[in-house]
Amino acid sequence: MTLALAVAAALFVGVTAYALFGGADFGSGFFDLTAGGSSRGGELRTLIDHSIGPVWEANHVWLIYVLVMWWTGFPTAFAAAMSTLIVPMLLALLGIVLRGASFAFRKYSATLAQARLFGIVFAGSSLITPFFLGAVAGAVASGRVPATGQGDVWSSWLTPTSLLGGAIAVGTCAFLAGVFLTADAARGGRGALAESLRVRTLGVGVATGVIVFTALVPIQHDAPTLAAGLEGRAAPLIVASGLAGVATLVLLTRRRYDVARLTALVAVATVVSGWGVAQYPWLLVDELSIADAAGAPATLQGLLLVVALAVVVVVPALGYLFWLTQSERWSRD
C-alpha cells in the first residue's frame, strides 16, 4: 500500500465514523421535528436531550479530522472542492452552527414560544446539514468538481446524484437515530415511547432503503463512473448493506433493540464504504486520482503518525464517553 493510499484510507475511516456517530446525532432532529406539540412531544424531546447531550460536541471531532486530513494530505483536491462546492459547504456549516446554538439555547428559554423557536431551528438545521454534506459527496462522486479552476457553484451540486445523496444522508441519519433512541427508551423503562419510536423507525428504514436502491437507476446516467464501481467492486458491500438493513428491520419488529443497533451501524458503514470503494482510485472522480492529488511524502508520513497517536489517545477517550452514556445506570438517571 502506498503512502497516498494509506492516508486516503485513514481519511475515509473518518468519513465513515462521522456518518455513523454524527449521523445518529443529526438524525435525532427528524424525531424532534415530528414529535408533536409541547405536551405530546415533551417526553421524546427530553429523551433526545438526554441521549445526545453528552456526545453531540464530541461527534464533530470526526468532521474536523476529515477536513484536516483532506486539506493537509490532498491540498489540490481540497482547494478544488471547496471553491466549486462553496455553497453547499457554507449551508452545511450554517446548519452545524445553528444546530449547536439552538440546542443549547432551548434549555434556557425564558418562554415556551422561545423554546419552540429554538426547537424548530435545532430540528431544521439537523436535517439540512446532512443533506448538504450528502450533496457535496454526490458532486464529487459524479465528477463535477474540476481538478483545475473553479466549477459552477450551482450546477455542480444541483444534480440527481447530489440531490439523491442528500436525501440518502438525511434518511440514514434518521434511521440510525431512530434505532438508538428506541433502544434508549426501552432501556430507560419508557415502553410506550419505545413502541412509538419503533414503528416510526421502521417506516423511516423502509423509505430510506427504497431511496438507496432506487437511486442506482438515475446514478447510472448521471454518474457512470460511480455506477460502474457500485455494480462492480463495491457490489458486495451494497448487498451487505441491504442485508444488514433488512436484519435491522426484522430485529426492530421483534424488539431486539440492542442487536438492532449493531446491524444498523453495519448497514450504514457498508453503504458509505461502498461509495468509497466504488469511486476508487479517484479522489475527485474522473478528474484527480488519489496518487496525483497526494501531498509531499513527508507530509503524508506525518499525517499517518498523527493518526496513530489519535488512535492511542483520542479513540479510547471517545469510546469511554460513549460507554458511559450507553450504560444501564446512565439510562435510568
JOGIUR-V158227 format. One record per pair of residues at least 12 apart in sequence whose C-alpha atoms are under 10 Angstrom apart, sorted by the first residue. I is the first residue (numbers start at 1). GAP is how many residues later the second one is. Records with the same first field share a line. If there is no record, write none. Layout:
I = GAP / GAP
This chain:
2 = 289
3 = 288 / 291 / 292 / 293 / 294 / 295 / 296 / 297 / 298 / 300 / 301
4 = 69 / 70 / 286 / 287 / 288 / 289 / 290 / 291 / 292 / 293 / 296 / 297
5 = 275 / 276 / 285 / 286 / 289 / 295
6 = 294 / 295 / 297 / 298
7 = 62 / 63 / 66 / 67 / 283 / 287 / 293 / 294 / 296 / 297 / 300
8 = 61 / 62 / 65 / 66 / 268 / 273 / 275 / 282 / 283 / 286 / 292
9 = 267
10 = 55 / 56 / 59 / 293 / 294 / 297 / 298
11 = 51 / 54 / 55 / 56 / 57 / 58 / 59 / 62 / 292 / 296
12 = 54 / 57 / 58 / 260 / 261 / 264
13 = 49 / 52 / 53 / 256 / 259 / 260
14 = 47 / 48 / 49 / 50 / 51 / 52 / 53 / 55
15 = 47 / 48 / 50 / 51 / 52 / 254 / 257 / 258 / 261
16 = 46 / 50 / 252 / 253 / 254 / 255 / 256 / 257 / 260
17 = 42 / 44 / 45 / 46 / 49 / 248 / 252 / 255
18 = 41 / 42 / 43 / 44 / 45 / 46 / 47 / 48
19 = 40 / 43 / 44 / 111 / 150 / 153 / 154 / 157 / 246 / 249 / 250 / 253
20 = 39 / 152 / 153 / 156 / 157 / 244 / 245 / 246 / 247 / 248 / 249 / 252
21 = 34 / 35 / 37 / 38 / 39 / 41 / 152 / 155 / 156 / 244 / 301
22 = 33 / 34 / 35 / 36 / 37 / 38 / 39 / 40 / 41 / 108 / 151 / 154 / 155
23 = 36 / 103 / 106 / 107 / 146 / 147 / 148 / 149 / 150 / 151 / 152 / 153 / 154 / 245
24 = 28 / 32 / 35 / 148 / 149 / 150 / 151 / 152 / 153 / 154 / 155 / 156 / 157 / 241
25 = 23 / 26 / 27 / 28 / 30 / 31 / 32 / 34 / 35 / 101 / 148 / 149 / 151 / 152 / 155
26 = 26 / 30 / 33 / 70 / 73 / 96 / 97 / 99 / 100 / 101 / 102 / 103 / 104 / 143 / 144 / 146 / 147 / 148 / 150 / 151
27 = 96 / 99 / 100 / 103 / 142 / 143 / 144 / 145 / 146 / 147 / 148 / 149 / 150 / 151
28 = 17 / 19 / 20 / 21 / 23 / 24 / 94 / 95 / 98 / 99 / 145 / 146 / 147 / 148 / 149 / 150 / 152 / 153
29 = 16 / 19 / 70 / 90 / 91 / 92 / 93 / 94 / 95 / 96 / 97 / 98 / 99 / 141 / 144 / 145 / 148
30 = 92 / 93 / 94 / 95 / 96 / 97 / 140 / 141 / 143 / 144 / 145 / 147 / 148
31 = 13 / 14 / 17 / 92 / 143 / 144 / 146 / 147 / 150 / 166 / 169 / 170
32 = 12 / 13 / 14 / 15 / 16 / 17 / 87 / 88 / 90 / 91 / 92 / 94
33 = 12 / 86 / 87 / 88 / 89 / 90 / 91 / 93 / 94
34 = 89
35 = 162
37 = 79
38 = 74 / 77 / 78
43 = 142 / 147 / 150
44 = 137 / 141 / 146 / 149 / 150 / 152 / 153
45 = 74
47 = 134 / 135 / 137 / 138 / 141 / 143 / 146 / 284
48 = 129 / 133 / 136 / 137
49 = 54 / 55 / 58
50 = 134 / 275 / 280 / 281 / 283
51 = 126 / 129 / 130 / 133 / 134 / 274 / 275 / 279 / 280
52 = 125 / 129 / 273
53 = 50 / 51 / 272
54 = 267 / 268 / 270 / 271
55 = 263 / 266 / 267 / 270
56 = 44 / 47
57 = 43
58 = 260 / 263 / 264
59 = 259
60 = 36
61 = 253 / 257
65 = 242 / 245
68 = 235
69 = 231 / 234 / 235 / 237 / 238
70 = 224
71 = 224
72 = 222 / 223 / 224 / 227 / 228 / 230 / 231
73 = 217 / 220 / 221 / 222 / 223 / 224 / 226 / 227 / 228 / 229 / 230 / 231
74 = 209 / 216 / 217 / 218 / 219 / 220 / 221 / 222 / 225 / 226
75 = 218 / 219 / 220
76 = 71 / 72 / 212 / 216 / 217 / 218 / 219
77 = 63 / 68 / 69 / 70 / 71 / 206 / 207 / 210 / 211 / 212 / 213 / 215 / 216 / 217
78 = 69 / 205 / 206 / 215
79 = 68 / 69 / 70 / 71
80 = 65 / 66 / 67 / 68 / 69 / 70 / 71 / 204
81 = 55 / 56 / 58 / 59 / 63 / 64 / 65 / 66 / 69 / 70 / 203
82 = 54 / 63 / 68 / 71
83 = 62 / 63 / 66 / 67 / 68 / 69 / 70
84 = 52 / 55 / 56 / 60 / 61 / 62 / 63 / 65 / 66 / 67 / 68 / 69 / 70 / 71 / 72 / 73
85 = 47 / 50 / 51 / 52 / 54 / 55 / 59 / 60 / 65 / 66 / 67 / 68 / 69 / 70 / 71 / 72
86 = 50 / 67 / 68
87 = 45 / 49 / 66 / 67 / 70
88 = 40 / 41 / 43 / 44 / 45 / 46 / 47 / 48 / 65 / 66 / 69 / 70
89 = 40 / 43 / 44 / 46 / 47
90 = 39 / 42 / 43
91 = 34 / 37 / 38 / 40 / 41 / 42
92 = 33 / 34 / 35 / 36 / 37 / 38 / 39 / 40 / 41 / 42 / 43 / 44
93 = 32 / 35 / 36 / 39 / 40
94 = 31 / 34 / 35
95 = 26 / 27 / 28 / 29 / 30 / 31 / 32 / 33 / 34 / 35 / 37
96 = 26 / 29 / 30 / 32 / 33 / 34
97 = 25 / 28 / 32
98 = 20 / 23 / 24 / 25 / 26 / 27 / 28 / 31
99 = 19 / 20 / 21 / 22 / 23 / 24 / 25 / 26 / 27 / 28 / 29 / 30
100 = 21 / 22 / 25 / 26
101 = 17 / 20 / 21
102 = 13 / 15 / 16 / 17 / 18 / 19 / 20 / 21 / 23
103 = 12 / 15 / 16 / 17 / 18 / 19 / 20
104 = 14 / 18
105 = 13 / 14 / 17
106 = 12 / 13 / 14 / 15 / 16
107 = 12
126 = 44 / 47 / 48
127 = 39 / 40 / 42 / 43 / 44 / 46 / 47
128 = 38 / 39 / 41 / 42
129 = 37 / 40 / 41
130 = 35 / 36 / 37 / 38 / 39 / 40 / 41 / 42 / 43
131 = 31 / 32 / 33 / 34 / 35 / 36 / 37 / 38 / 39 / 40 / 42
132 = 25 / 30 / 31 / 33 / 34 / 35 / 37 / 38
133 = 29 / 32 / 33 / 36 / 37
134 = 23 / 27 / 28 / 29 / 30 / 31 / 32 / 33 / 34 / 35 / 36
135 = 21 / 22 / 23 / 24 / 25 / 26 / 27 / 28 / 29 / 30 / 31 / 32 / 33 / 34
136 = 20 / 21 / 22 / 25 / 26 / 27 / 29 / 30
137 = 20 / 24 / 25 / 28 / 29 / 32 / 138 / 147
138 = 18 / 19 / 20 / 21 / 22 / 23 / 24 / 25 / 26 / 27 / 28 / 81 / 85 / 88 / 137
139 = 16 / 17 / 18 / 19 / 20 / 21 / 22 / 23 / 24 / 26 / 84 / 145 / 146
140 = 16 / 17 / 21 / 22 / 83 / 139 / 142 / 143 / 144 / 145 / 146 / 147
141 = 20 / 21 / 24 / 78 / 82 / 83 / 84 / 85 / 86 / 134 / 135 / 137 / 138 / 141 / 142 / 143 / 144 / 145
142 = 14 / 15 / 17 / 18 / 19 / 20 / 77 / 79 / 80 / 81 / 82 / 83 / 84 / 85 / 137 / 142 / 143 / 144
143 = 13 / 79 / 80 / 81 / 82 / 83 / 136 / 139 / 140 / 141 / 142 / 143 / 144 / 145
144 = 12 / 13 / 15 / 79 / 140 / 141 / 142 / 143
145 = 12 / 139 / 140 / 141 / 142 / 143
146 = 138 / 139 / 140 / 141 / 142
147 = 136 / 137 / 138 / 139 / 140 / 141 / 142 / 146
148 = 139 / 140
159 = 63 / 64
160 = 55 / 58 / 59 / 61 / 62 / 63
161 = 54 / 55 / 57 / 58 / 59 / 60 / 61 / 62 / 65
162 = 57 / 60 / 61
164 = 47 / 48 / 50 / 51 / 52 / 54 / 55
165 = 46 / 47 / 50
167 = 41 / 44 / 45 / 48
168 = 39 / 40 / 41 / 42 / 43 / 44 / 47
169 = 39 / 43 / 99 / 103
170 = 38
171 = 33 / 34 / 35 / 36 / 37 / 38 / 40 / 41
172 = 32 / 33 / 35 / 36 / 37 / 40 / 92 / 93 / 95 / 96 / 99
173 = 31 / 35 / 95
174 = 27 / 30 / 31 / 34
175 = 25 / 26 / 27 / 28 / 29 / 30 / 31 / 32 / 33 / 34 / 70 / 89 / 93
176 = 25 / 28 / 29 / 84 / 85 / 88 / 89 / 91 / 92
177 = 24 / 84 / 87
178 = 16 / 19 / 20 / 21 / 22 / 23 / 24 / 26 / 27 / 83
179 = 15 / 18 / 19 / 21 / 22 / 23 / 26 / 69 / 70 / 73 / 78 / 79 / 81 / 82 / 83 / 84 / 85 / 86
180 = 17 / 21 / 77 / 78 / 80 / 81 / 82 / 84 / 146
181 = 12 / 13 / 16 / 17 / 20 / 76 / 80
182 = 12 / 13 / 14 / 15 / 16 / 17 / 18 / 19 / 70 / 73 / 75 / 76 / 78 / 79
183 = 14 / 15 / 69 / 72 / 73 / 74 / 75 / 76 / 77 / 78 / 143
184 = 73 / 74 / 141 / 142 / 143 / 144 / 147 / 148
185 = 12 / 13 / 72 / 146 / 147
186 = 12 / 69 / 71 / 72 / 145
187 = 70 / 71 / 139 / 140 / 141 / 142 / 143 / 144 / 145
188 = 140 / 141 / 142 / 143 / 144 / 145
189 = 142 / 143
194 = 61 / 63
195 = 57 / 60
198 = 51 / 54 / 55 / 57 / 59
199 = 53 / 54
201 = 48 / 51
202 = 46 / 47 / 48 / 50 / 51
203 = 46
205 = 40 / 41 / 43 / 44 / 59
206 = 39 / 40 / 43
208 = 37
209 = 32 / 33 / 36 / 37
212 = 26 / 30 / 59
213 = 25 / 29
216 = 14 / 15
223 = 62
225 = 53 / 54 / 55 / 57 / 60 / 61
226 = 49 / 50 / 51 / 52 / 53 / 54 / 56 / 59 / 60
227 = 48 / 51 / 52
228 = 50 / 51
229 = 45 / 46 / 47 / 48 / 49 / 50 / 51
230 = 41 / 44 / 45 / 46 / 47 / 48 / 49
231 = 43 / 47
232 = 45 / 46
233 = 41 / 44 / 45 / 46 / 47
234 = 36 / 37 / 39 / 40 / 41 / 42 / 43 / 44 / 45 / 46
235 = 36 / 39 / 40 / 42 / 43
236 = 34 / 38
237 = 30 / 32 / 33 / 34 / 35 / 36 / 37 / 38 / 40 / 41
238 = 29 / 30 / 32 / 33 / 34 / 35 / 36 / 37
239 = 28 / 31 / 32 / 35
240 = 26 / 27 / 28 / 29 / 30 / 31 / 34
241 = 22 / 23 / 24 / 25 / 26 / 27 / 28 / 29 / 30 / 31 / 32 / 33
242 = 24 / 25 / 26 / 28 / 29
243 = 20 / 23 / 24
244 = 16 / 18 / 19 / 20 / 21 / 22 / 23 / 24 / 26
245 = 15 / 18 / 19 / 20 / 21 / 22 / 23
246 = 17 / 18 / 21
247 = 12 / 13 / 16 / 17 / 20
248 = 12 / 13 / 14 / 15 / 16 / 17 / 18 / 19
249 = 14 / 15
251 = 12 / 13
